[in-house]
């Protein structure tokens, strides 16, 4: 079911229920008002008949009394199927007016009238019977019982019911047609958005929806979708750049391996030393290819959804010692001094504790320390790694006195495969700092680089402290 049809049905249902309740209320209050009005008319008839009974029975003969009743009928209207009876104190009928009903008056009605003073009985088919206690000093108390059928209300209520039912049916039709039309008008911007979205493909992610200049819900949806397109365009551009740069970097060691093997095969006989040299060069290129492939895999892993990366409580000081040992094994001539400041909150159960993924954080520490060693090779000053901890943050600062870099190069260090001009002769692939930045993002931290050409570089890793 489409939204347009659903909105039409919901709108029609709401209005139908409202009109139905309104019609029921009109019918009920009209019926109640006419019923009470007819009851008062019967009581007025009972009082008139009581006066007729009192005045008429004082006449000398029956002819005079009948003439008096005919005279009174000229001044009031007889009700449909009217029947009025007057009962004395012994519940005997002493006077009648109107038609003679076949059914006797119940004794319970007479007893209730004598006790309450008045009583109303409403029967089916709009018939009502009322009883009125009339007190007279000379003749004593007597009960007047009047009964009649409210034909006028029956006709009027029937006409009212016909009008209400017809109006309801007509309203349903009008509301259905109007609701379908106005729902289409309201959803027209959505249809336009659907058409624009259908025309956006991977090759033209620069296009944006045109319904984002308002403040209604459709405009807000278009704005959110445009934001999504911005992120997708950035991701696609980054992916294309990453694939292009990765292909270029992978081609270099592969070309070296293929060239060495082809040269080795050009001559039928070569000395063992030449074969050994070719194999050594091929092995070096293969190791370079392996390191590059591992770096690419680590970048891909660090780009995963943070919710999918397992986290645990880690002591950064122990992880830093582990990274120090590994870097010392890879670069035996590089001197790295470690400095540990006293944690600000000495009562913490786990000092330098963070919530993170140990392999990823270890890779980030190794990248920073190894870069410091490579880019400060030959410098007499050692690399200094300082670890500090506050109540909310754990920070590692790695400083070297190496070649440094220009401000323009510093702003590009987080771009994958970027190499600064001053370190083009240093082995590497330009993926260490981009990988570290992604790892920091996964852990809710950040990395910053400060550098001056010829004076060295300082890299800061900042992580949120674990709450323990």
C-alpha positions as CSV (number, residue, x, y, z in Angstrom):
1,X,0.0,0.0,0.0
2,X,1.4,3.4,-1.0
3,X,1.8,6.2,1.5
4,X,-0.7,8.2,-0.5
5,X,-3.4,5.6,-0.2
6,X,-2.6,5.0,3.5
7,X,-2.8,8.8,4.2
8,X,-6.1,9.0,2.4
9,X,-7.6,6.1,4.3
10,X,-6.3,7.3,7.7
11,X,-7.6,10.8,7.0
12,X,-11.0,9.5,5.9
13,X,-11.2,7.2,8.9
14,X,-10.4,10.0,11.4
15,X,-12.9,12.3,9.8
16,X,-15.5,9.5,9.5
17,X,-15.2,8.7,13.2
18,X,-15.4,12.4,14.1
19,X,-18.5,12.9,11.9
20,X,-20.1,9.7,13.2
21,X,-19.7,10.8,16.8
22,X,-20.9,14.3,16.0
23,X,-24.0,12.8,14.3
24,X,-24.7,10.4,17.1
25,X,-24.5,13.3,19.6
26,X,-26.9,15.4,17.5
27,X,-29.4,12.6,17.2
28,X,-29.2,11.7,20.9
29,X,-29.6,15.3,22.2
30,X,-32.3,16.0,19.7
31,X,-34.2,12.9,20.7
32,X,-33.8,13.6,24.4
33,X,-34.9,17.2,24.0
34,X,-38.0,16.3,22.0
35,X,-38.8,13.4,24.4
36,X,-38.6,15.7,27.5
37,X,-40.7,18.4,25.7
38,X,-43.4,15.8,24.9
39,X,-43.4,14.7,28.5
40,X,-44.1,18.3,29.6
41,X,-46.8,18.5,27.0
42,X,-48.4,15.4,28.6
43,X,-48.2,16.9,32.0
44,X,-49.8,20.1,30.7
45,X,-52.6,17.9,29.2
46,X,-53.0,16.2,32.6
47,X,-53.4,19.5,34.4
48,X,-56.0,20.7,31.8
49,X,-58.0,17.5,32.1
50,X,-57.8,17.9,35.9
51,X,-59.4,21.4,35.6
52,X,-62.0,20.0,33.2
53,X,-62.8,17.3,35.7
54,X,-63.1,19.7,38.6
55,X,-65.1,22.3,36.7
56,X,-67.1,20.0,34.6
57,X,-68.4,17.8,37.3
58,X,-69.9,20.9,39.0
59,X,-72.4,21.2,36.2
60,X,-76.0,20.3,36.9
61,X,-76.5,17.6,34.2
62,X,-74.6,15.5,31.8
63,X,-75.6,17.6,28.8
64,X,-74.1,20.7,30.4
65,X,-70.9,18.8,31.2
66,X,-70.5,17.5,27.7
67,X,-71.1,21.0,26.3
68,X,-68.4,22.3,28.6
69,X,-65.9,19.7,27.4
70,X,-66.6,20.5,23.7
71,X,-66.0,24.2,24.5
72,X,-62.7,23.5,26.1
73,X,-61.5,21.4,23.2
74,X,-61.6,24.5,21.1
75,X,-58.8,26.0,23.1
76,X,-56.3,23.1,23.2
77,X,-55.0,20.6,20.7
78,X,-55.7,17.0,21.1
79,X,-52.6,14.8,21.1
80,X,-52.3,11.7,18.8
81,X,-54.0,8.6,20.3
82,X,-54.6,10.6,23.5
83,X,-56.0,8.9,26.5
84,X,-56.5,10.6,29.9
85,X,-58.0,9.1,33.0
86,X,-58.8,10.5,36.4
87,X,-58.5,8.2,39.5
88,X,-60.0,9.0,42.8
89,X,-58.5,8.1,46.2
90,X,-59.7,4.4,45.8
91,X,-58.0,4.2,42.3
92,X,-61.4,4.2,40.6
93,X,-61.8,5.9,37.2
94,X,-64.0,8.9,37.7
95,X,-63.3,10.8,34.5
96,X,-62.1,10.0,31.0
97,X,-60.9,12.1,28.1
98,X,-59.8,11.0,24.6
99,X,-59.9,7.4,23.3
100,X,-60.6,4.4,25.5
101,X,-57.5,2.3,25.8
102,X,-57.9,-1.5,26.1
103,X,-55.1,-1.8,28.6
104,X,-55.7,-0.9,32.2
105,X,-53.4,1.5,34.1
106,X,-50.9,-0.5,36.3
107,X,-51.5,-0.2,40.0
108,X,-47.7,0.3,40.4
109,X,-47.9,3.5,38.4
110,X,-50.7,4.9,40.6
111,X,-48.8,4.0,43.8
112,X,-45.6,5.7,42.4
113,X,-47.5,8.8,41.5
114,X,-49.2,9.1,44.9
115,X,-45.7,8.7,46.5
116,X,-43.6,10.9,44.3
117,X,-46.1,13.4,43.0
118,X,-45.4,12.7,39.3
119,X,-44.1,9.8,37.2
120,X,-43.1,9.2,33.6
121,X,-43.2,5.9,31.7
122,X,-41.6,5.9,28.2
123,X,-42.6,2.9,26.1
124,X,-41.5,1.8,22.7
125,X,-42.7,3.4,19.4
126,X,-42.5,6.9,21.0
127,X,-45.5,6.3,23.4
128,X,-45.3,8.0,26.8
129,X,-47.5,7.7,29.9
130,X,-47.4,10.3,32.7
131,X,-49.0,10.4,36.0
132,X,-49.8,13.6,38.0
133,X,-51.0,13.9,41.6
134,X,-53.6,16.7,41.9
135,X,-54.6,17.9,45.3
136,X,-58.0,19.5,45.9
137,X,-59.3,20.6,49.3
138,X,-63.0,19.8,48.5
139,X,-62.7,16.6,46.5
140,X,-59.4,15.3,48.0
141,X,-56.4,14.0,46.1
142,X,-56.8,12.3,42.7
143,X,-54.4,11.0,40.1
144,X,-54.5,12.1,36.4
145,X,-52.9,9.6,34.0
146,X,-52.3,10.8,30.4
147,X,-50.9,8.7,27.6
148,X,-50.2,9.6,24.0
149,X,-47.9,8.8,21.0
150,X,-45.3,11.4,19.9
151,X,-46.0,11.1,16.1
152,X,-44.3,14.5,15.4
153,X,-41.0,13.4,17.0
154,X,-41.1,10.1,15.3
155,X,-41.4,11.7,11.9
156,X,-38.9,14.4,12.7
157,X,-36.3,11.9,14.1
158,X,-36.8,9.7,11.1
159,X,-36.1,12.7,8.8
160,X,-33.1,13.7,10.9
161,X,-31.7,10.1,10.7
162,X,-32.0,10.1,7.0
163,X,-30.3,13.5,6.7
164,X,-27.4,12.4,9.0
165,X,-26.9,9.1,7.2
166,X,-27.0,10.7,3.8
167,X,-24.6,13.4,4.9
168,X,-22.2,10.9,6.4
169,X,-22.1,8.9,3.2
170,X,-21.6,12.0,1.1
171,X,-18.9,13.2,3.5
172,X,-17.1,9.9,3.1
173,X,-17.1,10.2,-0.7
174,X,-15.9,13.8,-0.6
175,X,-13.3,13.2,2.0
176,X,-12.0,10.1,0.1
177,X,-11.6,12.1,-3.1
178,X,-10.3,15.2,-1.4
179,X,-7.9,13.3,0.8
180,X,-6.5,11.4,-2.1
181,X,-6.0,14.6,-4.0
182,X,-4.4,16.5,-1.1
183,X,-2.2,13.5,-0.2
184,X,-0.9,13.6,-3.7
185,X,-0.2,17.3,-3.4
186,X,1.6,16.8,-0.1
187,X,3.7,13.9,-1.4
188,X,4.6,15.6,-4.7
189,X,8.0,16.8,-3.3
190,X,8.7,13.2,-2.2
191,X,8.1,12.0,-5.8
192,X,10.4,14.7,-7.1
193,X,13.1,13.5,-4.6
194,X,12.6,9.9,-5.8
195,X,13.1,10.9,-9.4
196,X,16.2,12.9,-8.5
197,X,17.7,10.0,-6.4
198,X,17.0,7.6,-9.3
199,X,19.2,9.7,-11.5
200,X,22.2,9.8,-9.2
201,X,24.7,7.1,-9.9
202,X,28.3,6.4,-8.8
203,X,29.6,8.4,-11.7
204,X,27.8,11.6,-10.7
205,X,27.9,11.8,-6.9
206,X,28.4,15.5,-7.2
207,X,24.7,16.0,-7.9
208,X,22.5,17.1,-5.0
209,X,18.7,17.1,-4.3
210,X,16.9,20.4,-5.0
211,X,14.3,20.2,-2.2
212,X,16.7,21.2,0.6
213,X,16.0,24.9,0.8
214,X,12.9,24.8,3.1
215,X,12.2,23.9,6.8
216,X,9.6,21.2,6.5
217,X,10.2,17.5,6.9
218,X,10.8,16.9,3.2
219,X,13.5,19.6,3.1
220,X,15.1,18.2,6.2
221,X,15.2,14.7,4.5
222,X,16.7,16.2,1.4
223,X,19.3,18.0,3.5
224,X,20.2,14.7,5.3
225,X,20.4,12.9,2.0
226,X,22.7,15.6,0.6
227,X,24.9,15.2,3.6
228,X,25.0,11.5,2.9
229,X,26.0,12.2,-0.7
230,X,28.8,14.5,0.6
231,X,30.2,11.6,2.7
232,X,29.8,9.1,-0.1
233,X,31.5,11.4,-2.6
234,X,34.4,11.9,-0.2
235,X,34.6,8.2,0.5
236,X,34.5,7.3,-3.2
237,X,37.2,10.0,-4.0
238,X,39.3,8.6,-1.1
239,X,38.8,5.1,-2.4
240,X,39.9,6.0,-5.9
241,X,42.9,7.8,-4.6
242,X,43.8,5.0,-2.3
243,X,43.5,2.4,-5.1
244,X,45.5,4.6,-7.5
245,X,48.3,5.2,-5.0
246,X,48.3,1.6,-3.8
247,X,48.6,0.3,-7.4
248,X,51.5,2.7,-8.0
249,X,53.3,1.6,-4.9
250,X,52.7,-2.1,-5.5
251,X,53.9,-1.8,-9.0
252,X,57.4,-0.6,-7.9
253,X,58.5,-3.8,-6.0
254,X,56.7,-6.1,-8.5
255,X,58.6,-4.4,-11.4
256,X,61.9,-4.8,-9.5
257,X,61.2,-8.5,-8.9
258,X,60.3,-9.1,-12.6
259,X,63.3,-7.1,-13.8
260,X,65.7,-9.1,-11.6
261,X,64.3,-12.4,-12.8
262,X,64.3,-11.4,-16.4
263,X,67.9,-10.3,-16.2
264,X,68.9,-13.5,-14.5
265,X,67.2,-15.5,-17.3
266,X,68.9,-13.6,-20.2
267,X,72.2,-15.5,-19.6
268,X,72.3,-19.2,-19.7
269,X,75.2,-19.6,-17.3
270,X,76.0,-17.2,-14.4
271,X,78.3,-17.5,-11.4
272,X,76.8,-18.5,-8.0
273,X,77.6,-15.0,-6.7
274,X,75.5,-13.4,-9.4
275,X,72.6,-15.7,-8.7
276,X,73.0,-15.0,-5.0
277,X,72.9,-11.3,-5.7
278,X,69.7,-11.7,-7.9
279,X,68.1,-13.7,-5.2
280,X,69.0,-11.2,-2.5
281,X,67.6,-8.3,-4.6
282,X,64.4,-10.3,-5.3
283,X,64.1,-11.2,-1.6
284,X,64.5,-7.5,-0.6
285,X,61.8,-6.5,-3.1
286,X,59.5,-9.3,-1.9
287,X,59.9,-8.1,1.7
288,X,59.2,-4.6,0.6
289,X,56.0,-5.9,-1.1
290,X,55.1,-7.8,2.1
291,X,55.5,-4.7,4.3
292,X,53.5,-2.6,1.9
293,X,50.7,-5.2,1.7
294,X,50.6,-5.5,5.5
295,X,50.3,-1.7,5.8
296,X,47.4,-1.7,3.3
297,X,45.6,-4.4,5.3
298,X,46.1,-2.5,8.5
299,X,44.7,0.7,7.0
300,X,41.7,-1.3,5.8
301,X,41.2,-2.9,9.2
302,X,41.6,0.5,11.0
303,X,38.8,1.9,8.7
304,X,36.3,-0.7,9.9
305,X,33.2,0.2,12.0
306,X,34.4,1.0,15.5
307,X,31.6,-1.1,16.9
308,X,33.1,-4.2,15.2
309,X,36.6,-3.7,16.7
310,X,37.0,-5.6,20.0
311,X,38.2,-3.4,22.9
312,X,39.7,-4.3,26.3
313,X,41.4,-2.5,29.2
314,X,45.0,-1.9,28.2
315,X,48.0,-0.4,30.1
316,X,49.7,2.1,27.7
317,X,52.9,2.0,29.6
318,X,53.3,-1.7,29.2
319,X,52.3,-1.4,25.5
320,X,54.9,1.4,25.0
321,X,57.7,-0.9,26.5
322,X,56.7,-3.6,24.1
323,X,56.8,-1.3,21.2
324,X,60.2,0.0,22.4
325,X,61.7,-3.5,22.4
326,X,60.4,-4.2,18.9
327,X,61.8,-0.9,17.4
328,X,65.1,-1.6,19.2
329,X,65.2,-5.0,17.5
330,X,64.5,-3.5,14.1
331,X,66.8,-0.4,14.5
332,X,69.6,-1.5,17.0
333,X,71.5,1.8,16.5
334,X,68.6,4.0,17.3
335,X,68.4,5.3,20.9
336,X,65.0,5.8,22.4
337,X,64.6,7.3,25.9
338,X,61.3,6.6,27.7
339,X,59.9,9.1,30.3
340,X,57.0,8.2,32.5
341,X,55.3,11.0,34.5
342,X,53.4,10.3,37.7
343,X,49.7,9.8,37.0
344,X,47.6,12.8,38.2
345,X,45.2,10.4,40.0
346,X,47.4,7.9,41.9
347,X,44.3,6.2,43.3
348,X,43.4,4.7,40.0
349,X,43.4,1.0,39.9
350,X,45.0,0.8,36.4
351,X,47.5,3.7,35.8
352,X,47.8,4.7,32.2
353,X,44.8,2.5,31.4
354,X,42.8,3.0,28.2
355,X,40.0,1.1,26.5
356,X,41.3,-0.1,23.2
357,X,42.4,-2.8,20.8
358,X,46.0,-3.9,21.6
359,X,47.2,-4.9,18.1
360,X,46.0,-1.7,16.6
361,X,47.5,0.5,19.4
362,X,50.7,-1.4,19.2
363,X,50.9,-0.8,15.5
364,X,50.3,3.0,16.0
365,X,53.1,3.1,18.6
366,X,55.5,1.2,16.3
367,X,54.7,3.6,13.4
368,X,55.5,6.7,15.5
369,X,58.7,5.3,17.1
370,X,60.0,3.8,13.9
371,X,59.4,7.0,11.9
372,X,61.3,8.9,14.6
373,X,64.2,6.5,14.3
374,X,64.3,6.5,10.5
375,X,64.0,10.3,10.1
376,X,66.6,11.0,12.8
377,X,69.2,8.5,11.6
378,X,72.7,9.8,12.1
379,X,71.5,12.4,14.7
380,X,73.4,12.2,18.0
381,X,70.4,13.3,20.0
382,X,68.2,10.4,21.1
383,X,64.4,10.0,20.4
384,X,62.4,10.9,23.5
385,X,59.0,9.3,24.2
386,X,57.1,10.9,27.1
387,X,54.0,9.3,28.6
388,X,51.7,11.4,30.8
389,X,48.2,10.7,32.2
390,X,45.5,12.8,33.7
391,X,42.1,11.9,35.0
392,X,40.5,11.9,31.6
393,X,43.4,11.6,29.0
394,X,46.5,9.5,28.4
395,X,49.1,11.2,26.1
396,X,52.2,10.0,24.4
397,X,54.6,12.5,22.9
398,X,57.5,11.3,20.7
399,X,60.2,13.9,19.8
400,X,63.2,13.6,17.6
401,X,65.9,16.0,16.4
402,X,65.9,14.7,12.8
403,X,65.4,16.4,9.4
404,X,61.9,17.7,10.1
405,X,59.7,19.0,7.4
406,X,58.1,22.2,6.0
407,X,54.7,23.5,7.0
408,X,53.3,22.5,3.6
409,X,54.5,19.0,3.9
410,X,53.3,18.8,7.5
411,X,49.7,19.5,6.4
412,X,49.9,16.5,4.0
413,X,51.3,13.9,6.3
414,X,48.0,12.2,6.9
415,X,47.3,11.6,3.2
416,X,48.1,8.0,2.3
417,X,51.3,7.4,0.4
418,X,52.5,11.0,0.8
419,X,56.2,11.4,1.2
420,X,57.8,14.7,2.2
421,X,60.6,16.1,0.1
422,X,63.2,15.8,2.9
423,X,62.6,12.1,3.4
424,X,62.2,10.8,-0.2
425,X,65.6,9.0,0.2
426,X,64.4,7.2,3.4
427,X,62.7,3.8,2.9
428,X,59.0,3.9,3.4
429,X,55.6,4.0,1.8
430,X,53.8,7.0,3.4
431,X,51.2,4.9,5.2
432,X,52.4,5.0,8.8
433,X,50.9,8.3,9.9
434,X,47.6,7.8,8.0
435,X,47.2,4.4,9.6
436,X,48.0,5.9,13.1
437,X,45.4,8.6,12.5
438,X,42.7,6.1,11.6
439,X,43.6,4.0,14.7
440,X,43.3,7.1,16.9
441,X,39.9,7.8,15.4
442,X,38.7,4.3,16.2
443,X,39.7,4.8,19.9
444,X,38.2,8.3,20.2
445,X,41.6,10.0,20.3
446,X,43.6,12.1,17.9
447,X,47.1,12.5,16.6
448,X,48.9,15.8,16.0
449,X,52.3,16.6,14.3
450,X,54.6,19.6,15.0
451,X,57.7,19.9,12.9
452,X,60.3,22.5,11.7
453,X,62.7,21.9,8.9
454,X,66.1,20.9,10.2
455,X,65.0,21.0,13.9
456,X,63.0,17.8,14.3
457,X,59.5,16.5,14.7
458,X,57.1,15.9,17.7
459,X,54.2,13.5,17.3
460,X,51.4,13.5,20.0
461,X,49.0,10.6,20.5
462,X,46.1,11.5,22.8
463,X,43.7,8.9,24.0
464,X,40.7,9.0,26.5
465,X,41.5,7.4,29.8
466,X,39.6,4.3,30.9
467,X,37.1,4.9,33.7
468,X,37.9,2.3,36.4
